[in-house]
Amino acid sequence: MALIQVNFVSKSLLRTVPIQVILPVDKISMFSNEKREEKPFKTLYLLHGILGNYTDWVSGTRIQRWAEERDLCVVMPSGDNAFYIDQPASMNNYGQFIGEELVDITRRMFPLSRKREDTFIAGLSMGGYGAIRNGLKYHDTFGAIAGLSSAIHILEPGTQHMNIAMEESFFGPLDEAVKSDKNPRVLIDQLVAEKAELPKIYMACGLDDGLLEVNRTFRDLFKVKGFDVTYFEGPGAHEWDFWDREIKKVLEWLPLDEASQGATSGSIDK
């Protein structure tokens, strides 16, 4: 398993940014001369939650092992607490970075599939919001979206906020943001009105998570609007134990190759 850190200058963010990439190019068998079929990798763009960075998923879950088993490339950027949305006034265009620039530059750097049906986006909490919002906005790029414990309450009426001033520093005035494409509801209606090809949706939330009700609300909304939705809720709160279990289910849900372990530093296939 190749675990790669890349630093590059982002045009969308006007600075050098780091990403971490899981790329299973070195998977071998100790008992066979068979080589992996030379074909582009299916790719998951995986977003962290608030207070986190591009290393969170590898340190908090077993995504590295599971991605290797399924021949999946995983690209993990940093979101800097900014909810992965565009903030043109400060030249922090995170939505454009995630939905356009990051996809383009990683496809040029690595042997990744350019097909929509092979390109996915997922995240937890703040990253769940980022995955849903950007997966919908850039639906021509992403064929599947997974949101775990998604913080999609920000623009919902009557919901509690962490800190209005903090959220408005990213979203702008919330009464204006709610009418814009920063609001997943607006994007859902746009896609339905345009009769666009809808991405498949996976959502999950813990039964002890404070975001459970808003995730149920969006589950129902997606279904009513005609999206193909897979939904799970079960034991757990807003915590890594829940996300570790769920990201494995996400990989089982995605249209990936059958699992085959191969030889790694910790195991040898038979």
Rosetta silent file (secondary structure, phi, psi, omega in degrees, C-alpha in Angstrom):
SEQUENCE: MALIQVNFVSKSLLRTVPIQVILPVDKISMFSNEKREEKPFKTLYLLHGILGNYTDWVSGTRIQRWAEERDLCVVMPSGDNAFYIDQPASMNNYGQFIGEELVDITRRMFPLSRKREDTFIAGLSMGGYGAIRNGLKYHDTFGAIAGLSSAIHILEPGTQHMNIAMEESFFGPLDEAVKSDKNPRVLIDQLVAEKAELPKIYMACGLDDGLLEVNRTFRDLFKVKGFDVTYFEGPGAHEWDFWDREIKKVLEWLPLDEASQGATSGSIDK
SCORE:     score description
SCORE:     0.000 S_00000001
   1 L     0.000  123.992  174.997    0.000    0.000    0.000 S_00000001
   2 E   -91.709  121.673  174.488    1.370    3.369   -1.018 S_00000001
   3 E  -112.312  110.796 -166.270    0.445    6.134    1.425 S_00000001
   4 E  -116.512  134.258  170.083    1.481    9.358   -0.256 S_00000001
   5 E  -106.768  131.177 -178.428    1.579   12.944    0.969 S_00000001
   6 E  -123.276  138.330  170.446    1.445   15.585   -1.751 S_00000001
   7 E  -119.286  129.781  178.297    1.878   19.353   -1.505 S_00000001
   8 E  -146.924  158.824 -179.979    0.821   21.495   -4.443 S_00000001
   9 E   -83.039  120.122 -179.326   -0.133   25.092   -5.167 S_00000001
  10 E   -92.600  127.974  174.895   -3.903   25.430   -5.374 S_00000001
  11 L   -72.303  -32.462 -178.076   -5.363   28.037   -7.708 S_00000001
  12 L   -71.328  -30.432 -174.976   -8.698   27.850   -5.872 S_00000001
  13 L  -111.601   -7.087  177.683   -7.130   28.547   -2.461 S_00000001
  14 L    54.227   45.986  174.986   -4.073   30.580   -3.537 S_00000001
  15 E  -167.273  169.263  175.591   -1.620   28.693   -1.368 S_00000001
  16 E   -78.699  130.525 -176.601    0.263   25.443   -1.074 S_00000001
  17 E  -125.225  148.483  175.628   -2.015   22.723    0.271 S_00000001
  18 E   -98.975  147.914  168.282   -1.366   19.160    1.494 S_00000001
  19 E  -136.633  156.798  173.233   -3.329   16.044    0.621 S_00000001
  20 E  -117.035  137.443 -174.937   -2.885   12.409    1.588 S_00000001
  21 E  -128.562  127.857  170.253   -3.499    9.682   -0.980 S_00000001
  22 E   -94.557  120.839 -177.280   -3.994    5.958   -0.516 S_00000001
  23 E  -135.228  107.905 -173.248   -2.931    4.239   -3.722 S_00000001
  24 L   -82.243   54.138 -178.278   -2.826    0.403   -3.781 S_00000001
  25 L   -81.268  -16.243 -172.240   -0.258    0.139   -6.562 S_00000001
  26 L  -107.204   18.508 -179.519    2.102   -2.137   -4.631 S_00000001
  27 L   -71.756  126.679 -177.507   -0.278   -4.972   -3.734 S_00000001
  28 E  -130.891  164.335  173.345    1.428   -8.300   -4.383 S_00000001
  29 L  -113.340  135.157  178.260    0.802  -11.992   -3.795 S_00000001
  30 L   -80.317  -12.583 -171.555    3.427  -14.156   -2.121 S_00000001
  31 L  -121.725   12.589 -178.590    1.984  -17.294   -3.699 S_00000001
  32 L  -153.080  151.982  175.627    1.245  -16.253   -7.264 S_00000001
  33 L   -91.478    4.560 -179.082    2.874  -14.420  -10.141 S_00000001
  34 L   -64.614  140.016  176.784   -0.398  -12.755  -10.981 S_00000001
  35 L  -112.286  155.411  175.576   -0.274   -8.982  -11.262 S_00000001
  36 L   -61.075  137.815  176.612   -3.063   -6.493  -10.788 S_00000001
  37 L   -59.319  132.077 -178.994   -4.868   -5.778  -14.012 S_00000001
  38 L   -75.449   98.673  177.382   -3.580   -2.505  -15.426 S_00000001
  39 L  -149.754  155.486 -178.751   -6.619   -0.263  -15.291 S_00000001
  40 L   -61.508  147.169 -179.958   -7.374    3.152  -13.798 S_00000001
  41 E   -79.299  137.410  164.204   -8.266    3.213  -10.123 S_00000001
  42 E   -67.729  150.955 -168.083  -11.731    4.024   -8.906 S_00000001
  43 E  -135.302  135.593  174.717  -11.440    6.975   -6.537 S_00000001
  44 E  -115.546  120.175  173.483  -13.025    8.158   -3.299 S_00000001
  45 E   -91.449  116.886 -165.389  -12.544   11.787   -2.264 S_00000001
  46 E  -119.342  120.470 -170.735  -12.842   11.597    1.518 S_00000001
  47 E  -107.072  137.836 -179.313  -13.469   14.669    3.704 S_00000001
  48 L   -85.875  175.808  179.387  -12.739   15.074    7.420 S_00000001
  49 L   -96.064 -176.699 -177.700  -14.801   16.828   10.092 S_00000001
  50 L   -63.322  146.161 -176.886  -14.360   20.083   11.973 S_00000001
  51 L    73.881   -1.640 -176.508  -11.047   20.534   13.845 S_00000001
  52 L   -98.414 -172.365  173.673   -9.498   17.813   11.672 S_00000001
  53 L  -151.891 -167.990 -172.012   -7.146   17.648    8.720 S_00000001
  54 L   -67.060  -10.962  179.901   -6.050   15.412    5.834 S_00000001
  55 L   -93.383   -9.172 -169.497   -4.544   12.799    8.184 S_00000001
  56 H   -58.656  -46.660 -173.383   -7.711   12.131   10.217 S_00000001
  57 H   -65.891  -36.558  179.401   -9.185    9.248    8.255 S_00000001
  58 H   -71.750  -37.503 -178.954   -5.971    7.208    8.211 S_00000001
  59 H   -81.179  -25.525 -174.928   -5.332    7.741   11.927 S_00000001
  60 H   -97.527  -16.645 -177.413   -8.977    7.335   13.010 S_00000001
  61 L  -138.899  179.513  177.210  -10.140    4.376   10.896 S_00000001
  62 L   -99.475   30.389 -177.222   -8.926    1.325    8.991 S_00000001
  63 H   -58.536  -33.432 -177.729   -9.606    2.939    5.622 S_00000001
  64 H   -62.287  -46.471 -179.929   -6.071    2.244    4.419 S_00000001
  65 H   -66.477  -43.593 -175.777   -6.432   -1.538    4.728 S_00000001
  66 H   -70.479  -34.529  176.946   -9.943   -1.637    3.319 S_00000001
  67 H   -66.118  -39.935  178.141   -9.065    0.582    0.352 S_00000001
  68 H   -62.620  -44.274 -179.669   -6.157   -1.677   -0.505 S_00000001
  69 H   -58.839  -33.219 -174.160   -8.370   -4.760   -0.392 S_00000001
  70 L  -102.430   11.718 -179.351  -10.825   -3.162   -2.839 S_00000001
  71 L    53.056   45.678 -176.991   -8.229   -1.593   -5.192 S_00000001
  72 E  -111.931  130.051  169.880   -9.589    1.842   -4.347 S_00000001
  73 E   -83.617  135.911  177.895   -7.656    5.107   -4.436 S_00000001
  74 E  -123.445  126.141 -179.542   -8.620    7.457   -1.594 S_00000001
  75 E  -112.193  124.531 -174.216   -7.803   11.178   -1.735 S_00000001
  76 E  -124.086  106.271  176.853   -7.982   13.106    1.546 S_00000001
  77 E   -92.612  177.721  171.753   -7.682   16.939    1.545 S_00000001
  78 L  -103.804  141.629 -178.402   -7.888   19.431    4.398 S_00000001
  79 L  -108.635   -7.891  172.726  -11.007   21.558    4.849 S_00000001
  80 L    52.469   38.890  176.842   -9.736   24.021    7.487 S_00000001
  81 L    62.987   13.294 -170.089  -13.075   24.199    9.361 S_00000001
  82 L   -99.979    9.739  175.329  -14.574   25.962    6.309 S_00000001
  83 L    62.477   15.236  173.358  -17.335   23.445    5.436 S_00000001
  84 L    58.487   37.518  177.115  -15.889   22.920    1.944 S_00000001
  85 L  -121.171  162.265 -177.891  -17.774   25.863    0.430 S_00000001
  86 E   -76.496  136.009  174.594  -16.623   28.825   -1.645 S_00000001
  87 E  -130.179   77.820 -171.644  -15.665   32.062    0.115 S_00000001
  88 H   -57.986  -33.411 -176.806  -14.703   34.338   -2.795 S_00000001
  89 H   -60.913  -31.990  179.855  -14.045   37.414   -0.636 S_00000001
  90 H  -106.468    8.582 -178.489  -11.105   35.652    1.032 S_00000001
  91 L    57.250   34.260  173.671  -10.148   33.551   -2.022 S_00000001
  92 E  -108.150   76.700 -175.395  -10.949   30.384   -0.105 S_00000001
  93 E   -91.887   74.276 -174.509  -12.926   28.611   -2.812 S_00000001
  94 H   -68.208  -35.328  179.012  -13.170   25.222   -1.123 S_00000001
  95 H   -63.230  -48.270  177.414  -16.137   24.005   -3.152 S_00000001
  96 H   -61.899  -38.559  178.354  -14.342   24.673   -6.417 S_00000001
  97 H   -60.151  -48.472 -177.789  -11.206   23.115   -4.936 S_00000001
  98 H   -70.793  -47.943 -170.627  -13.004   19.886   -3.996 S_00000001
  99 H   -81.988  -20.705 -177.277  -15.329   19.574   -6.976 S_00000001
 100 H  -124.603  -65.097 -170.304  -13.004   20.695   -9.777 S_00000001
 101 H   -64.079  -46.764 -177.470   -9.354   21.367   -9.001 S_00000001
 102 H   -63.211  -42.067  178.194   -8.632   18.432   -6.688 S_00000001
 103 H   -63.109  -46.316 -178.030  -10.263   15.948   -9.041 S_00000001
 104 H   -63.076  -47.505 -173.739   -8.419   17.357  -12.049 S_00000001
 105 H   -72.167  -35.070  177.998   -4.966   17.494  -10.484 S_00000001
 106 H   -71.402  -31.305  175.557   -5.126   14.036   -8.876 S_00000001
 107 H   -67.969  -28.694  177.192   -6.264   12.550  -12.176 S_00000001
 108 H   -81.539  -27.232 -179.225   -3.179   14.091  -13.765 S_00000001
 109 H   -81.706  -35.793 -169.838   -0.892   12.905  -10.969 S_00000001
 110 L  -128.321  161.520 -179.021   -2.155    9.336  -10.587 S_00000001
 111 L   -79.779   73.942 -175.734   -3.692    6.593  -12.782 S_00000001
 112 E  -104.799  146.882  174.941   -7.298    7.375  -11.838 S_00000001
 113 L   -65.826  142.305  176.511  -10.463    6.664  -13.766 S_00000001
 114 L   -99.620    8.761 -178.464  -12.069    9.705  -15.342 S_00000001
 115 L   -84.819  140.454  177.404  -15.492    8.075  -15.380 S_00000001
 116 H   -58.913  -40.673 -176.816  -18.319    9.471  -13.255 S_00000001
 117 H   -70.816   -7.748  178.307  -19.372    5.972  -12.238 S_00000001
 118 H  -109.410    6.440 -172.254  -15.867    5.361  -10.808 S_00000001
 119 E  -123.431  124.114 -170.843  -15.608    8.651   -8.882 S_00000001
 120 E  -131.873  159.514  176.060  -17.114    9.076   -5.411 S_00000001
 121 E  -137.090  139.852 -178.419  -17.176   11.590   -2.554 S_00000001
 122 E  -150.617  164.037  177.427  -17.755   10.978    1.163 S_00000001
 123 E  -173.371  170.216  177.793  -17.175   12.609    4.524 S_00000001
 124 E  -120.159  142.841  175.889  -18.054   12.758    8.191 S_00000001
 125 L    54.279 -116.644  174.862  -19.758   15.565   10.116 S_00000001
 126 H   -54.854  -38.520  177.587  -18.564   18.815    8.474 S_00000001
 127 H   -69.632  -26.250  173.879  -17.139   16.592    5.746 S_00000001
 128 H   -67.276  -42.403  173.116  -20.512   14.908    5.398 S_00000001
 129 H   -59.755  -46.992 -178.803  -22.023   18.303    4.648 S_00000001
 130 H   -61.124  -38.488  179.328  -19.147   18.977    2.222 S_00000001
 131 H   -67.918  -44.143 -179.229  -19.633   15.641    0.485 S_00000001
 132 H   -67.180  -48.678 -178.458  -23.398   16.099    0.089 S_00000001
 133 H   -62.680  -50.228 -176.061  -23.213   19.734   -1.014 S_00000001
 134 H   -76.709  -29.839  174.095  -20.309   19.291   -3.443 S_00000001
 135 H   -63.540  -36.392  176.755  -21.462   15.877   -4.609 S_00000001
 136 H   -74.266  -45.640 -178.212  -24.756   17.477   -5.638 S_00000001
 137 H   -62.532  -40.469 -178.510  -23.213   20.627   -7.120 S_00000001
 138 L  -107.849   50.497 -174.936  -20.676   18.607   -9.122 S_00000001
 139 L   -67.753  -17.993  175.360  -23.025   15.742   -9.905 S_00000001
 140 L   -73.752  -16.354 -179.418  -21.497   15.364  -13.366 S_00000001
 141 L   -97.774  -41.506 -172.565  -18.243   14.330  -11.632 S_00000001
 142 L  -105.660  123.596  179.876  -19.413   12.199   -8.702 S_00000001
 143 L   -87.907  -15.636 -179.064  -21.584    9.139   -9.232 S_00000001
 144 E  -149.106  144.727 -178.274  -22.072    8.382   -5.526 S_00000001
 145 E  -128.345  134.815  174.575  -22.154   10.404   -2.304 S_00000001
 146 E  -128.492  126.127  177.305  -21.778    9.146    1.272 S_00000001
 147 E  -120.153  121.686  179.535  -22.428   11.304    4.327 S_00000001
 148 E  -108.740  123.067 -178.816  -21.702    9.974    7.813 S_00000001
 149 L    49.316   46.700 -168.748  -23.175   11.909   10.765 S_00000001
 150 L   -67.214  134.721  178.693  -23.489   14.784    8.329 S_00000001
 151 L   -86.382   65.102 -177.311  -23.607   18.324    9.726 S_00000001
 152 L   -98.846   23.281 -179.927  -26.370   19.354    7.336 S_00000001
 153 L   -88.768  -13.037 -167.721  -28.210   21.316   10.012 S_00000001
 154 L   -54.203  -45.722 -175.444  -26.453   24.627    9.306 S_00000001
 155 L  -104.556   14.907  178.072  -29.065   26.093    6.951 S_00000001
 156 L   -86.643  135.477  179.693  -32.062   24.232    8.343 S_00000001
 157 L   -65.558  139.630  173.803  -34.734   26.367   10.057 S_00000001
 158 L    76.866   13.247  179.621  -35.077   25.964   13.800 S_00000001
 159 L  -100.174  154.622  178.605  -31.823   24.081   14.342 S_00000001
 160 L   -77.308  145.052  179.118  -29.183   24.817   16.944 S_00000001
 161 L  -117.007  150.528  177.835  -25.899   26.288   15.789 S_00000001
 162 L   -63.394  -50.239 -172.585  -22.445   25.941   17.284 S_00000001
 163 L  -165.490  104.433 -173.020  -21.623   29.604   16.962 S_00000001
 164 H   -56.237  -42.523 -178.689  -23.526   31.846   14.568 S_00000001
 165 H   -62.037  -40.498  179.362  -20.603   34.235   14.114 S_00000001
 166 H   -64.854  -45.691 -178.418  -18.294   31.356   13.234 S_00000001
 167 H   -66.217  -39.388  179.329  -20.735   29.866   10.745 S_00000001
 168 H   -69.024  -23.067  176.722  -21.470   33.238    9.132 S_00000001
 169 H   -67.678  -23.041  177.988  -17.733   33.762    8.662 S_00000001
 170 H   -99.525  -43.463 -174.080  -17.840   30.792    6.265 S_00000001
 171 H   -90.719  -15.343 -168.537  -21.399   30.904    4.853 S_00000001
 172 L    78.296 -172.595  178.855  -21.994   34.636    4.916 S_00000001
 173 L   -53.832  126.119 -172.413  -25.351   35.880    6.224 S_00000001
 174 H   -66.554  -28.895  179.387  -27.349   32.708    6.855 S_00000001
 175 H   -70.094  -21.722  174.447  -30.627   34.188    5.566 S_00000001
 176 H   -88.253  -39.933 -178.520  -28.916   34.676    2.188 S_00000001
 177 H   -61.627  -33.426 -176.881  -26.985   31.408    2.225 S_00000001
 178 L   -64.406  -22.927  179.895  -30.182   29.419    2.713 S_00000001
 179 L   -93.377   -3.386 -173.658  -31.391   30.586   -0.723 S_00000001
 180 L  -101.988  178.949  178.497  -28.101   29.799   -2.463 S_00000001
 181 L   -77.899    8.119  167.649  -26.430   26.630   -3.715 S_00000001
 182 L   -73.877  -18.931 -179.875  -24.648   26.416   -0.381 S_00000001
 183 L   -92.466  116.662  179.424  -27.921   24.883    0.775 S_00000001
 184 H   -55.238  -30.091  178.798  -28.262   21.217   -0.282 S_00000001
 185 H   -61.186  -40.840  179.070  -32.041   21.682   -0.511 S_00000001
 186 H   -63.513  -43.244 -179.932  -31.572   24.228   -3.296 S_00000001
 187 H   -66.598  -39.581  177.915  -29.275   21.878   -5.190 S_00000001
 188 H   -58.296  -46.914 -179.791  -31.656   18.941   -4.783 S_00000001
 189 H   -65.135  -37.464  179.174  -34.476   20.965   -6.339 S_00000001
 190 H   -63.316  -46.380 -178.744  -32.191   22.153   -9.153 S_00000001
 191 H   -62.949  -41.550  179.313  -31.122   18.637  -10.085 S_00000001
 192 H   -65.693  -43.131 -179.813  -34.705   17.380  -10.072 S_00000001
 193 H   -64.164  -35.917 -179.712  -35.892   20.342  -12.148 S_00000001
 194 H   -80.829   -6.141 -174.867  -33.084   19.790  -14.668 S_00000001
 195 L    54.386   41.860 -179.446  -33.849   16.063  -14.791 S_00000001
 196 L   -73.349  160.892  173.252  -30.143   15.480  -14.163 S_00000001
 197 L   -72.228  115.435 -171.814  -28.609   12.077  -13.607 S_00000001
 198 L   -83.514  133.975  174.713  -28.861   11.829   -9.828 S_00000001
 199 L   -69.090  151.273  174.515  -25.942   10.512   -7.790 S_00000001
 200 E   -75.634  148.996 -173.412  -26.617    7.590   -5.473 S_00000001
 201 E  -121.708  134.429  169.704  -26.741    8.500   -1.782 S_00000001
 202 E  -122.587  129.106  176.992  -25.518    6.686    1.343 S_00000001
 203 E  -132.634  145.188  176.884  -26.293    8.205    4.734 S_00000001
 204 E  -150.668  148.063  177.999  -25.645    6.955    8.261 S_00000001
 205 E  -155.275  144.522  179.655  -25.910    8.394   11.742 S_00000001
 206 E   -74.898  148.805 -178.847  -25.553    7.071   15.280 S_00000001
 207 L   -66.518  -21.573  178.921  -28.607    6.738   17.492 S_00000001
 208 L  -103.558   16.978 -178.538  -26.902    8.832   20.187 S_00000001
 209 L   -92.128  134.212  179.151  -25.765   11.541   17.765 S_00000001
 210 L   -64.962  -13.583  179.548  -27.247   15.032   18.121 S_00000001
 211 L   -96.056    9.748 -174.929  -27.455   15.231   14.315 S_00000001
 212 H   -60.648  -47.475 -174.365  -29.700   12.186   14.004 S_00000001
 213 H   -64.306  -40.625 -179.636  -32.968   14.029   13.359 S_00000001
 214 H   -69.868  -30.975  175.181  -31.610   16.267   10.601 S_00000001
 215 H   -68.742  -37.682  174.285  -30.064   13.236    8.903 S_00000001
 216 H   -63.159  -39.694  179.314  -33.438   11.505    9.016 S_00000001
 217 H   -60.408  -45.065 -179.140  -35.015   14.638    7.522 S_00000001
 218 H   -73.467  -31.978  172.355  -32.608   14.622    4.591 S_00000001
 219 H   -55.673  -48.681 -178.282  -32.984   10.879    4.110 S_00000001
 220 H   -66.485  -38.635  179.065  -36.707   11.416    3.658 S_00000001
 221 H   -62.583  -47.717  178.817  -36.169   14.439    1.408 S_00000001
 222 H   -57.719  -43.656 -178.809  -33.820   12.537   -0.897 S_00000001
 223 H   -64.430  -44.787 -179.938  -36.310    9.680   -1.177 S_00000001
 224 H   -61.415  -34.393 -177.894  -39.250   11.960   -1.929 S_00000001
 225 L   -83.650   -1.438  173.175  -37.212   13.694   -4.645 S_00000001
 226 L    96.738   12.443  177.076  -36.412   10.391   -6.354 S_00000001
 227 L   -78.317  151.106  172.770  -32.842    9.717   -5.288 S_00000001
 228 L   -83.442  107.535 -171.786  -31.543    6.176   -4.776 S_00000001
 229 E  -117.614  130.386  168.653  -30.868    6.282   -1.012 S_00000001
 230 E  -111.735  127.172 -174.017  -29.248    3.746    1.297 S_00000001
 231 E  -131.126  140.938  177.574  -29.627    4.734    4.949 S_00000001
 232 E  -139.999  138.173  166.511  -28.343    3.258    8.197 S_00000001
 233 E  -136.830  144.728 -176.222  -28.615    4.202   11.836 S_00000001
 234 E  -165.579 -173.407 -177.280  -27.346    2.175   14.746 S_00000001
 235 L   -54.589  136.981  176.516  -25.501    2.266   18.062 S_00000001
 236 L   138.866  159.934  177.972  -23.022    5.099   18.391 S_00000001
 237 L  -116.897 -155.002  179.340  -22.547    8.806   18.858 S_00000001
 238 L   -85.422   80.464 -166.759  -20.497   11.434   17.005 S_00000001
 239 L  -154.216  160.689 -175.434  -17.336    9.368   17.277 S_00000001
 240 H   -66.819  -31.806  178.823  -14.634    7.465   15.424 S_00000001
 241 H   -58.906  -41.335  178.472  -15.867    4.025   16.461 S_00000001
 242 H   -67.436  -45.742 -177.176  -19.068    4.671   14.513 S_00000001
 243 H   -68.577  -31.791  176.754  -17.268    6.155   11.480 S_00000001
 244 H   -63.701  -43.967  177.859  -14.756    3.309   11.403 S_00000001
 245 H   -66.272  -41.689 -172.971  -17.585    0.783   11.121 S_00000001
 246 H   -73.809  -33.660 -178.637  -19.528    2.859    8.617 S_00000001
 247 H   -67.035  -29.733  174.307  -16.727    3.636    6.189 S_00000001
 248 H   -64.636  -41.147  177.792  -16.274   -0.106    5.700 S_00000001
 249 H   -65.782  -35.161  177.433  -19.990   -0.342    4.845 S_00000001
 250 H   -61.257  -44.786  179.536  -19.588    2.555    2.422 S_00000001
 251 H   -65.879  -32.736  175.555  -16.858    0.660    0.568 S_00000001
 252 H   -70.539  -29.816  179.355  -19.089   -2.432    0.476 S_00000001
 253 H   -77.105  -34.871 -178.442  -21.906   -0.274   -0.938 S_00000001
 254 L   -67.742  153.093  179.705  -19.781    1.352   -3.639 S_00000001
 255 L   -79.193   76.308 -176.355  -19.372   -0.491   -6.973 S_00000001
 256 L  -110.099  172.246  175.642  -15.821   -1.691   -6.277 S_00000001
 257 L   -67.063  157.251  175.032  -13.814   -4.818   -7.043 S_00000001
 258 L   -61.459  147.021 -177.643  -14.208   -7.827   -4.790 S_00000001
 259 L   -66.604  133.668  172.195  -11.948   -7.728   -1.732 S_00000001
 260 L  -146.905  122.180 -165.760   -8.560   -9.404   -2.082 S_00000001
 261 L   -74.908  -51.788 -175.798   -6.006   -8.756    0.585 S_00000001
 262 L    76.515 -178.192 -178.422   -2.570   -9.450   -0.890 S_00000001
 263 E   -92.110  129.154  176.436    0.702   -9.231    1.003 S_00000001
 264 L  -131.454 -178.450  179.222    1.235   -6.280    3.335 S_00000001
 265 L   -67.162  -16.655 -177.362    3.537   -5.509    6.243 S_00000001
 266 L  -115.156   -5.647 -177.512    0.973   -7.056    8.584 S_00000001
 267 L  -156.871  158.761  177.648   -0.521   -9.935    6.624 S_00000001
 268 L  -132.773  129.958  179.994    0.102  -12.368    3.783 S_00000001
 269 L   -73.303  165.942 -178.626   -2.604  -13.761    1.561 S_00000001
 270 L  -131.773    0.000    0.000   -2.944  -17.480    0.973 S_00000001
